[in-house]
Amino acid sequence: MSLYRSSAGEVADFQASIRLERGQSERTASEYGRDVDAFRQWLGGTPLWQASASDLRRYVMYLMGERRFTVASVRRKIAALRAFFAWQRREGKRADNPSAEIRPPKAEKRLPNVLNEGEVEQLLATRIAGRSDFTRLRDRAILELLYASGIRRAELVGLNLDDVDLERRRMRVLGKGNKQRVVFFNHAAADAMAQYLGLRPRSADPAFFVGRTGRRLNGDYAGQIFRLFVRLSGLAKHATPHVLRHSFATHLLEHGADLMTIKELLGHESLATTQIYTNVSLEHMRKTYEEAHPRDRQDR
């Protein structure tokens, strides 16, 4: 029992290490910790320092078979376990790294879901009756800024008042790995944000987006706001803040922005990550071509 409890304590120590030594965000550290803790619980009474490569292989089979996790989820969980066992080895808790022999499943090459420009307009034009002026203006500013900048939901709720320069229409964003970048936004977002600030309650909280009590919005609540607008918009497609981020990047590319600029705006580490939007744009052009060419239209 003491060994089992010590394993649970190790997960907490690992999370602290992820934050302090590697400079990862609290959210990333929590996700890694949850992934390792899920493996610990699957092991039952076997302590983590006794886990073998065979245990890891069986766990991966369990995740993909019985639990039916996506390939992307399994790859992330394996990455968390690799980081954990590497940390255990550095700490002298074991001499080997059982995850070194585990090959993650090949990543699925799927194009990201995007909304077309008309669908984005439909979402942004959605109005919800019965809401206070403050809530209405705040939620409109959130939607406009997500599409104008392509920032992630966590980056949105992490914004502080002094991060945002409305006059120059730019802001500092704290992205993955606690890396800062400068992101721009358009006039529509700037106007919506200025109107929201006119009704933002006075608060000691430095957060840009707050609730009625003046406290910072959390990511879950921002997600609820987005889902409500999607549901009431009548959109047939599944849409999330990340889908709006994909749409932002795709629409910039289709209107002539270069990949390097989009990479910097999105905060991608590698240009290869950004290049997927080239494929999305080509797929959009193919569909437009097939719908517009008179020869094909005659056959319908």
matplotlib code that plots the C-alpha trace (Angstrom):
import matplotlib.pyplot as plt

x = [0.0, 2.8, 4.4, 1.1, 0.8, 4.4, 3.6, 0.7, 3.1, 5.6, 3.0, 2.6, 6.4, 6.6, 3.9, 5.9, 9.0, 7.2, 6.2, 9.4, 12.2, 10.7, 8.7, 5.5, 2.1, -0.1, -2.5, 0.2, 1.5, -2.0, -2.6, 0.7, -0.1, -3.5, -2.1, 0.5, -2.0, -4.4, -1.5, -0.8, -4.4, -4.4, -1.4, -3.3, -1.0, 2.2, 4.3, 5.3, 9.0, 8.4, 6.4, 7.9, 7.9, 5.5, 3.1, 3.3, 2.6, -0.5, -1.6, -1.4, -3.4, -6.0, -6.3, -6.7, -8.8, -11.1, -11.1, -11.0, -9.0, -7.9, -4.4, -3.7, -4.8, -2.7, 0.3, -0.1, -0.4, 2.7, 4.6, 3.5, 4.7, 8.0, 8.6, 7.6, 10.0, 12.8, 12.2, 12.2, 15.6, 17.1, 15.8, 17.6, 14.3, 15.0, 17.9, 16.0, 13.3, 10.7, 9.0, 12.1, 11.0, 7.4, 6.7, 3.6, 1.0, 1.4, -0.4, -3.6, -3.2, -6.6, -7.3, -8.6, -12.3, -12.9, -15.9, -16.2, -16.4, -20.2, -20.5, -18.2, -20.4, -23.4, -21.8, -20.6, -24.1, -25.8, -27.5, -28.9, -32.0, -32.4, -28.8, -27.5, -25.6, -22.4, -22.7, -23.8, -20.9, -18.3, -19.4, -19.4, -15.9, -14.8, -16.1, -14.7, -11.3, -11.1, -11.7, -9.7, -6.5, -6.7, -5.6, -6.4, -9.1, -6.5, -4.7, -7.9, -8.8, -5.1, -5.1, -4.6, -5.7, -2.1, -1.5, -3.9, -3.2, -6.5, -5.1, -2.5, -4.8, -2.2, -1.7, 0.8, -0.2, 1.2, 1.2, 2.3, 5.5, 5.0, 6.2, 5.1, 4.2, 2.6, -0.8, -2.8, -6.6, -8.9, -11.1, -14.3, -12.7, -11.2, -14.6, -16.2, -13.5, -13.8, -17.5, -17.1, -14.5, -17.0, -19.1, -16.4, -16.9, -14.2, -12.0, -8.6, -8.3, -6.0, -7.8, -9.2, -12.2, -14.1, -17.5, -20.1, -18.3, -15.1, -13.1, -11.2, -13.2, -11.9, -11.5, -14.4, -16.8, -15.5, -16.1, -19.7, -20.2, -18.9, -21.1, -24.2, -23.6, -22.9, -26.1, -28.2, -26.5, -28.1, -24.7, -24.8, -21.1, -19.4, -17.6, -15.3, -12.8, -10.1, -12.2, -12.4, -8.6, -8.3, -10.7, -8.7, -5.5, -7.2, -9.0, -5.7, -4.0, -6.8, -6.6, -2.9, -1.1, 2.2, 2.8, 5.6, 3.3, 0.5, 3.0, 4.1, 0.5, -0.5, 2.6, 3.6, 7.1, 7.5, 6.5, 5.5, 2.6, 1.3, 1.6, -1.5, -3.5, -2.1, -3.9, -7.1, -7.0, -6.4, -9.4, -11.5, -10.4, -11.2, -14.8, -15.2, -14.0, -16.3, -19.3, -18.6, -17.4, -20.2, -19.4, -19.8, -22.9, -24.7, -24.3, -26.2]
y = [0.0, 2.4, 1.7, 2.4, 5.7, 6.6, 6.2, 8.6, 11.1, 10.6, 11.8, 15.0, 15.5, 14.9, 17.5, 20.0, 19.2, 19.7, 23.2, 24.3, 22.7, 22.5, 25.7, 24.1, 25.7, 24.5, 23.1, 21.0, 19.8, 18.8, 16.9, 15.0, 14.2, 12.9, 10.7, 9.2, 8.8, 6.9, 4.4, 4.1, 3.2, 0.7, -1.0, -1.7, -2.4, -2.4, 0.7, 2.9, 2.2, -1.5, -0.9, -2.7, -2.3, -5.2, -3.3, -0.3, -2.3, -3.9, -0.5, 0.9, -2.1, -1.4, 2.2, 1.5, -1.6, -1.6, 2.2, 3.1, 6.3, 8.1, 7.7, 11.4, 10.8, 7.6, 9.4, 12.2, 9.6, 7.9, 11.2, 11.9, 8.4, 8.9, 12.2, 10.6, 7.6, 9.9, 12.0, 8.8, 7.9, 11.3, 11.2, 7.8, 6.0, 3.4, 2.5, 2.1, 3.8, 1.2, 3.6, 3.9, 0.7, 1.7, 2.9, 5.2, 4.5, 6.4, 9.8, 10.0, 12.4, 14.1, 17.6, 19.9, 20.9, 24.4, 26.7, 28.6, 32.3, 32.3, 29.9, 32.1, 35.1, 33.1, 32.4, 35.9, 37.3, 35.1, 37.1, 35.6, 37.3, 38.0, 38.6, 41.7, 44.3, 43.4, 39.7, 40.4, 42.7, 40.4, 37.3, 39.2, 40.4, 36.8, 35.5, 38.3, 38.0, 34.3, 34.6, 37.8, 36.4, 32.6, 32.3, 29.2, 29.2, 29.0, 32.0, 33.9, 33.5, 34.1, 37.6, 40.5, 44.1, 45.3, 42.6, 44.3, 47.5, 48.4, 51.4, 49.4, 46.3, 43.9, 41.9, 39.8, 36.2, 33.5, 30.3, 26.7, 26.3, 29.8, 31.3, 34.9, 36.1, 39.2, 38.7, 41.2, 41.6, 43.4, 46.5, 44.4, 42.7, 46.0, 47.7, 44.8, 44.7, 48.5, 48.3, 45.4, 47.3, 50.2, 47.8, 45.7, 45.8, 47.4, 44.7, 44.1, 41.1, 42.0, 39.6, 41.1, 38.9, 38.6, 37.4, 39.5, 39.2, 40.7, 37.5, 36.0, 33.6, 30.0, 27.9, 25.7, 28.6, 30.2, 26.8, 26.9, 30.3, 29.2, 26.0, 28.1, 30.4, 27.4, 25.7, 28.9, 29.8, 26.9, 25.8, 22.2, 21.7, 20.8, 23.9, 24.6, 27.5, 25.3, 24.9, 28.7, 28.8, 26.4, 28.6, 31.7, 30.2, 28.7, 32.0, 34.0, 31.5, 31.7, 35.5, 35.6, 35.4, 33.5, 30.4, 31.9, 34.8, 32.3, 30.1, 33.1, 34.2, 30.7, 30.2, 27.0, 25.6, 24.2, 25.3, 21.7, 22.0, 25.1, 23.4, 21.4, 24.5, 24.3, 21.0, 22.4, 25.3, 23.0, 20.9, 24.1, 25.0, 21.6, 21.7, 25.2, 24.1, 21.1, 23.1, 25.9, 24.2, 24.3, 20.9, 19.1, 21.2, 20.0, 16.4, 17.0]
z = [0.0, 0.8, -2.6, -4.3, -2.4, -3.2, -6.9, -6.5, -4.8, -7.7, -10.2, -8.2, -8.0, -11.8, -12.5, -10.4, -12.4, -15.7, -14.6, -12.8, -14.8, -18.3, -18.1, -19.2, -18.5, -15.6, -18.1, -19.9, -16.5, -15.4, -18.6, -18.4, -14.7, -15.6, -18.3, -16.0, -13.1, -15.5, -16.2, -12.5, -11.8, -14.7, -13.2, -10.0, -7.1, -9.2, -8.4, -11.3, -10.7, -11.4, -14.7, -17.6, -21.4, -21.5, -19.2, -21.5, -24.6, -23.0, -21.8, -25.4, -26.7, -24.0, -24.9, -28.6, -28.2, -25.2, -24.7, -28.4, -27.9, -31.1, -32.4, -31.5, -27.8, -27.6, -29.0, -26.4, -23.5, -24.7, -24.8, -21.2, -20.1, -21.9, -20.1, -16.8, -17.1, -18.3, -15.2, -13.0, -14.4, -13.9, -10.3, -9.8, -9.1, -11.8, -14.1, -17.3, -19.4, -20.4, -22.7, -24.9, -26.7, -27.3, -30.8, -30.9, -33.6, -36.8, -36.7, -38.7, -41.6, -41.5, -42.7, -39.9, -39.9, -41.1, -41.5, -44.8, -44.7, -44.9, -42.0, -39.9, -40.7, -39.7, -36.4, -35.7, -36.6, -34.0, -31.2, -28.0, -26.5, -22.9, -22.0, -20.2, -22.2, -20.5, -21.3, -24.9, -25.6, -23.9, -25.8, -29.1, -28.4, -27.6, -30.9, -32.9, -31.3, -31.8, -35.5, -35.9, -34.3, -34.4, -30.7, -28.7, -26.0, -23.2, -24.7, -24.9, -21.2, -20.3, -21.8, -19.4, -19.9, -20.3, -23.0, -25.4, -27.5, -29.0, -30.8, -32.7, -32.8, -31.5, -28.3, -26.4, -26.2, -23.9, -25.8, -25.4, -23.4, -21.9, -25.1, -25.9, -29.3, -30.8, -32.6, -34.5, -34.8, -37.1, -36.8, -36.1, -33.1, -31.9, -32.0, -30.2, -27.5, -27.0, -26.5, -24.0, -22.0, -21.7, -19.5, -18.0, -14.2, -12.1, -10.7, -9.2, -11.5, -14.4, -16.8, -20.0, -20.1, -16.9, -15.6, -13.9, -10.6, -12.1, -12.0, -14.9, -17.2, -17.3, -20.4, -19.6, -19.4, -22.6, -24.2, -22.9, -24.4, -27.8, -27.8, -27.0, -30.0, -32.3, -31.3, -31.8, -35.0, -36.9, -38.3, -39.6, -39.0, -35.7, -34.5, -31.6, -30.8, -32.4, -35.6, -35.7, -35.3, -38.3, -40.2, -39.5, -40.9, -43.9, -44.8, -44.5, -46.8, -49.3, -49.4, -50.0, -46.7, -46.7, -44.6, -42.5, -41.4, -40.5, -38.6, -36.4, -35.8, -34.7, -32.6, -34.4, -33.6, -37.1, -40.5, -41.3, -38.8, -40.7, -44.1, -43.4, -44.3, -47.8, -48.2, -46.7, -49.1, -52.1, -51.0, -50.8, -54.3, -55.6, -54.2, -55.6, -59.0, -59.1, -58.0, -60.5, -63.7, -66.2, -67.7, -64.4, -63.5, -66.7, -65.5, -62.2]

ax = plt.figure().add_subplot(projection="3d")
ax.plot(x, y, z, "-o")
ax.set_aspect("equal")
plt.show()
